[in-house]
Amino acid sequence: MSWLTQLRSWHADRHLRLVDVNLVVLDLELTGLDPKRDEIVSAAWVEVRRGRIVLSTARHVVNKEVRQLGQSPVIHGVDDDALAQGLSLRTLLQQLTGVLEQGVLVCHNAILDWGFLKRAFIEHEMTVRPLRILDTMQIERNRLLRQGQTLSADCLTLSACRQRYALPSAYEHNALSDALSTAELLLAQNSQLGGAQGALLRQLT
Amino acid sequence: MTAQVQDVLTFVQQQAPFDQLTHSATDYFVEHLEIIYVSGQNQAQWFRSEQPQLYLVRSGHFDLRSERGELVARLAESDYFGYPSLLTGEPISNQLEVVQAGLVYVLPQDAFDYLRREYKPFEQYFVRAHAKRLLSSHYKESASGWSERPVSELMNRAAVTLQPQASIQEAAKVMKKHRVSSIMVIENDQLTGVVTDRDLRNRVLAEGLDPARAIREIMTVRPKYIFENNRIFSALHLMLKHNIHHLPVLNEDRTPMGMITSTDLLRQQKSDPVQLIGRIYKARSYGEVQQLAKEIPDLLSDFANKIEDISLIGQLLSGLSDALTGRLIDLYQQQHGTAPTPFAWICFGSQAREEQTLHSDQDNGLLLPEGVTDEQRDYFAQLGAFVCQQLDECGIRTCPGNIMASNPACRGTLSEWCDRFTTWIHAPTPHAMLNCKIYFDLRFITGSDVLFGQFLHHLNEIPKNELFYAAMAADINVNTVPIGLFQQFKLQQDKHKHKYLDLKKRGVVIINDVVRLYALQAGISKANTLQRLRALKSHQVLSGEDIANLQDCWRFLTQLRLRTQIDREGLPENCINPEHLSSLERHQLKEAFQLVKQAQQACAFKFARGSL
């Protein structure tokens, strides 16, 4: 790639808005918080196209190879039935690469989710390069800091963030409803930060 | 495979019409949804005419306004919008105003069409919702209405307060001194309770409690309250919901500012036209009456936008005419001496039916007692001439048919009037039938209601034979509804080649005529069509369903007719070009005409026995 095309794409990139790209809003269910030791129980995602959450793209895939469910089944509501209908972690990752290619990945607290995903992709010798990774938690954190607010311990949880935009509280907490909740939060943030045209991607990263 | 988002599903399942539909319909709906976030800044991008969609509000508050800016509906969680365009295929005309940004579920047209095709209750729900909105949209209260204003505008006196240890007697004294019916109980500048005169009655007097005791014992603790910047509407809502008559008002620091009472709210709610009637009755001169009459057209068009049931408009105008007439007669008597005998001023036609419009002309008369002398007749001749001329100057045109108290034929004694009616009834010529249709709708305005009561009684006693009813029924059937054999509209054409339908002559009038005939036969002495229909319920002449149908048709046609008066298209009065209606309205109009036709035929069958 010549430096000119590079410059051009860098320039175009700077003007990219959230509504211009396909977003994949994802939430993982995990057995714990340590990517080295803990496992992905399930992954759920929903796509946002032209600023609209498209429900027909919603997916929830359970990793049937998960070994150490331990306490989690209670928390995640993943039981033997759900496990039996699950897919191998490889298939799960393959499905995800399909949507992530040329898309922007969005998570609430992306460090955690992306940490697990990156490791899983390496273990399965797969490469996936989302255009960008957005983190609704960071977006909110930066926004609050810009307003000069001091951040309390739990003011950045998904439900606390949603409350700030008067979004309705969710009935359930599983990977898919959290993914949808995150997507809705992102749309609210996009409108708050970007006004009529929506926010520039770089405003959000 | 698409995974179902349980949250969305749970929400949708609770909404009409999905609470009555199978799971497959709900699943299909949810699967095809998209979710958008609508805010004041970004809303323009979502609602495009070329792409109608169904919208379901999940959160936030939105005001739907017509092109003219009137509030059509206030939308919140669970409300749908956008369906009129989906149903009619016509461009979106309403505007959305974002009060609070929120999430909206969007269903594309093809998914909507699929559900409509496959699930009848789904279709019915939205067709009904659309019909309901059509009927009410133009007459919803506008945002500039009184209920939208802040509570603070209502408060006209400072808070009357006492400490909780004050005695009951002291409270009563303070209430007397300030002429209020309630006081606020304050501790450390914060509201802790309320004592009302009702409490003094129920909790003190009725219980025989010692008035020296502290009001703390009888106050309502932790009363409901409202903030001064809340809307009056919220206050009204709160009071109705909790059935309370006194509502403390606090400022943002929760300092008590004052009390509003249900009487304050009622005073607000009283519409301006009603106040105008009150002012007319107090006018001190003819000039003042005329001045007040000039306010009527403006007030009325303003009022028409605010109310849902527009049959009220006719009532209101008739009320205003009654007030003008009554006041003019009073003023005349003040100046020229009290009438020498009892009399009754009566009205006929549209004023009697309370269907008056701004274009209606005068139809009135004077009823005099038996044995009135020529000299006394002179007094009434002058009174009649004076009032009719004054009414004309107030904007109610003189009657081209000369049905006015200024005409000697319309100033008769009880027996003279009865003779006129008897002639028409016994010789039912077309001309007589025309008179019957006007004069049988009659109402008392002012004077001696005893005299009027006697007149009604005599009128009922005049024997009416089958020939008379048959002639009436035949006369009604001369007029036809503008619907052809194949359900198409039969349009008339004016000299400018505009095509139109006459909603009044060929719709409303037929219903009025049919209902009048049944009412005459049943001996009902009301003039208003809806009141006649209501009274007919206790007679066996019409089934409950027929009555309900006629009421609905009458309302629908009157509504449309009034709307044409508001936005005229260069057509004759009361006329409409059906091409300017939506397909649903056209459908409803055909149904209405069809029902009118059935009623007309039933009436011919019953009274004319096929002699037609």
Interface residues (C-beta under 8 A of the other chain):
Chain A: A44 V46 G51 R52 I53 V54 L55 S56 T57 A58 R59 H60 Y165 A166 L167 P168 A170 Y171 E172 N174 L176 S177 L180 S181 A183 E184 L187 A188 N190 S191 Q192 G195 A196 Q197 G198
Chain B: M1 T2 A3 Q4 V5 Q6 D7 V8 T10 F11 V30 E31 H32 L33 E34 I35 I36 Y37 S39 Q41 N42 A44 Q45 R58 S59 G60 E77 Q100 A101 G102 L103 V106
